[in-house]
Amino acid sequence: MEISFNKAELEKLVEIAVMADWVMTAHDTEDDERKDEYLKLIQKIFAFAWKNGMKKEIEHLEDIKEFFPDENWEEGSLARAFITEFEEKTFWDELVERLAERELNRKLGNKQAGSFEEHMEIYEGFASTFGEEFAENGIEHLQVVKPEVKKPEAGKPARKR
């Protein structure tokens, strides 16, 4: 099987590989062998690019026999811009969704909403409130408030539950 790329297409393929690599590994703290075949393919793409004229964009570390995007090239690439935009949108979406879900659960307790529509109406109300707040103020008003733990009065033992 063969496929050919012009210079611009090859650069875009490398940027796609950079984005895939970031999604799979950016927050890893340990190896995950499920990713091995994907990471090998990314290395194959980087090696192909390096061998086909992208020596300024791709670095070859011969001692470990691996290829990496040049840091300056990567930082200025559209791949980095797309990653940054994705992370920004994901942060706000996840924050709104998780807070709305928390408030929905607090409101309903162990009860179910009467219908899916009612569930969504309550959820959307919370999501809208949080979304508007964060759109206007970012995290400026966001606080972590720990519940107050009541200490037993002096001389009285704490109640066991």
C-alpha positions in Angstrom: 0.0 0.0 0.0 1.3 3.4 -0.9 0.2 7.0 -0.3 2.0 10.2 -1.3 1.9 13.6 0.2 3.0 17.0 -1.0 5.0 19.2 1.5 1.9 21.0 2.8 -0.1 17.7 3.2 2.9 16.1 5.0 3.1 19.0 7.4 -0.6 18.7 8.2 -0.2 15.0 8.7 2.6 15.7 11.2 0.4 18.2 12.9 -2.4 15.6 13.2 0.1 13.2 14.7 1.2 15.9 17.2 -2.4 16.4 18.2 -3.0 12.7 18.6 0.2 12.3 20.6 -0.9 15.2 22.9 -4.4 13.7 23.5 -2.9 10.3 24.3 0.1 11.3 26.5 -0.1 14.9 27.8 -1.3 14.0 31.2 0.2 10.5 31.6 2.1 9.7 34.7 2.9 6.1 33.7 3.1 4.0 30.6 -0.1 2.6 29.1 0.6 -0.3 26.8 -2.8 0.2 25.0 -1.2 3.3 23.4 2.0 1.5 22.2 0.8 0.8 18.6 -0.5 4.3 18.2 2.8 5.8 19.5 4.7 3.6 17.1 2.6 4.8 14.2 3.3 8.4 15.3 7.0 7.7 15.3 6.7 6.3 11.8 5.0 9.5 10.6 7.6 11.6 12.2 10.4 9.5 10.7 8.8 9.7 7.3 8.5 13.5 7.6 12.1 13.8 8.7 13.3 11.7 5.8 11.2 13.7 3.4 12.4 17.2 4.0 11.1 18.2 7.4 14.4 18.2 9.2 13.8 21.7 10.7 10.4 20.7 12.0 11.3 17.2 13.3 14.3 16.3 15.5 15.9 12.9 15.3 17.5 11.7 18.6 19.8 9.0 17.3 20.8 7.8 20.8 17.2 6.7 21.6 16.2 6.2 17.9 13.1 8.4 18.2 11.7 11.5 16.4 10.1 14.5 18.0 8.6 17.7 16.7 11.0 20.7 17.1 9.7 22.6 20.1 9.7 26.0 18.4 8.0 24.7 15.3 5.4 22.9 17.4 4.6 26.0 19.5 4.0 28.0 16.3 2.0 25.3 14.6 -1.8 25.2 14.0 -1.7 21.9 15.9 -0.7 23.8 19.1 -3.4 26.4 18.5 -6.0 23.7 18.0 -4.9 21.9 21.2 -5.0 25.1 23.2 -8.5 25.9 21.9 -9.7 22.4 22.6 -8.4 22.4 26.1 -9.9 25.8 26.8 -13.3 24.8 25.6 -13.1 21.4 27.3 -12.2 23.0 30.7 -15.3 25.3 30.6 -17.6 22.7 29.3 -16.5 20.1 31.8 -16.7 22.6 34.7 -20.2 23.7 33.8 -21.4 20.1 33.2 -20.0 18.8 36.4 -21.3 21.6 38.6 -24.7 21.4 36.9 -24.8 17.7 37.5 -23.7 18.2 41.2 -26.5 20.7 41.7 -29.1 18.5 40.0 -28.1 15.6 42.3 -28.3 17.9 45.3 -31.7 19.1 44.3 -33.2 15.7 43.5 -31.4 13.8 46.2 -32.2 10.1 45.7 -35.3 10.9 43.8 -35.7 10.7 40.1 -37.0 13.7 38.1 -40.6 13.0 36.9 -39.5 12.7 33.3 -36.4 13.0 31.1 -37.7 16.4 30.0 -38.0 17.6 33.6 -34.5 16.2 34.4 -33.1 18.1 31.5 -35.0 21.3 32.3 -33.5 21.3 35.8 -30.0 20.4 34.5 -30.1 23.1 31.8 -31.2 25.7 34.4 -28.1 25.0 36.4 -25.9 24.7 33.4 -27.1 28.0 32.1 -26.5 29.7 35.4 -23.0 28.4 35.6 -22.3 29.1 31.9 -23.4 32.7 32.2 -21.3 33.2 35.4 -18.2 31.8 33.9 -18.7 33.7 30.6 -18.9 36.9 32.5 -16.4 36.4 35.3 -14.2 33.4 34.5 -13.2 31.7 37.7 -13.1 35.0 39.7 -16.1 34.0 41.9 -15.3 30.3 42.1 -14.5 29.1 45.6 -14.0 25.9 47.4 -16.0 25.9 50.5 -15.4 23.0 52.8 -18.3 21.9 55.0 -18.0 22.8 58.6 -17.2 19.9 60.8 -18.8 20.3 64.3 -16.4 19.5 67.1 -17.8 18.0 70.2 -18.3 20.3 73.1 -15.7 20.2 75.8 -16.2 17.3 78.2 -18.7 15.6 75.9 -17.6 12.6 73.8 -18.3 12.7 70.1 -21.3 10.8 68.9 -20.6 7.7 66.9 -22.7 7.1 63.9 
